[in-house]
Amino acid sequence: MPWIEVGETDIYYQEEGAGGPMVFLHGMSSCGEAWWQQFTHFRDRFRCIAYDSVNHGHSSNSPRDADEPDRADELEGFLAALGLERPIIAGNSMGANTLTRWAMRHPGDARALIPSGAGITLPGQPIARLPAPQPLSPDVLFLPTGDALTEGFKVNQPRMYERYLRIRSTATRLEALRAPRRVSAATLAELKTMADGVTRITSPMCVIVGALDAAAPRCETLASAVPGAEFHAIEGAPHNVYYEAAEPYNVIVDAFLAKVTG
């Protein structure tokens, strides 16, 4: 359970296995531990690594009176700090957005890219915007999951649902939600260039999405914009497709990596 400093952030991460690096990026209000089903599946072939992004999990909080650090910058710093070259990078939601922006800067530097739960809009279309975050009530201790998981999953697999609630509702994340940080102007500017920037990506890409996810159309648009990218929609799966539908997600990733890595 190591930590490493990246910029001003004390990053918590975990790793298992040996081989080429396979880095997992969590979504908004999640954490690296949420990828445990992928660690179990891939650790016999790859060095699986997942870290908690700033203001999440067990990593440190950024100052309340400053812009939140850019997450693509954070990914660059993390890879450099661990000396990771030619990584396979998988990310869900916010993590998928991060890996896509990183890949725009490094079009061919990844061995493979596996975004899920986030995509792009076509040029000229408005970028999807989340409402401005409101400070979380101090009475909330376990973060609601929204549409990340289905109601059926909560009923049929209550232990798995409870695990997800516990691992993500850390003091770091609660503090950040009680005092929301500003997104930097540089991050917002790069988001506006994604529709054009992704067309330069040459690393192999496999886009995965739950068919129930509202982001599915944007995910398909991303796959159509990146030359040679694959697209897979998993029926009955929600936004956190890698967690609720881990088995079909892992099968798709297995087949993809077999083609692009041998």
C-alpha positions, 0 to 999 in steps of 0.5 A: 500500500505505497504512496508517492508524491506527484506535484503537490499531491501525496498519491496513494496507489496499489499494485499486484502482479508482474509484466507490462504495466496496466494502469487503472483510473477510477471515476468521479467519487470512486477510488483505485480499490474499485478495480479489484475485480480487474486486478484479480483477473489480469495480475497473472499477466500484467503489473496491475496498478491503480491510484487514487486521484487527488481529492479521492480515496486515500490521496491528499486533498488540494488547497480549497482556495486553488484550482483543482490539479489537472488529472491528465497532468497528474497521470503524466506525473504518476507514470513518470514517477514510477518509470512506467513506459508503454502502459496499458491504460483503462479508465472509467468515466472521469478516468476515461476522460483523463486517459483520453486527454493524456492520449491526445498529448501522447498519441502513440505512447500507450500500448493500449487504451481502454476508456469506458463510461465517457466519450466525446461530442461531435464538433459543433455540438455542446459539451455535456456539462455537469451542474455546478457542485453543491457542498455536501451536507456534513450529515452524509457519511456514505456517498450515494451512487446515483446511476453508477450501479443498477437497482437490481445490483443493489438488491441481488448483490448487496455485499458488493454494493456495500463494498463499493459504498465503503471503499469510496466514502473516504475522509479525503473524498468527503472533505473535497465534496464539502468544499468543492474545488474549481476546475482549472481554465486549462482543463476546461480549454483542453476539454473543448478540443477533444473532438479534434484531438482524439483523431490524432490518437494512434494507440490501439483503443477499445471503448466499452460502455454499459448499454444503460449508460447515458454516456453511450452515444458519446462513447460510440462517437469517441470510438468512431473518431479514433482510427481503428478503435473498437466499440462494445456496449454491454447489455443491461450494464450501467455507468460503472460497467467494469464493476457491476459487469466485471465478467463481460468487461474482462472478457472484452478486454482479454480479447482486445489485448490478445489482438494488440499485444499478442 
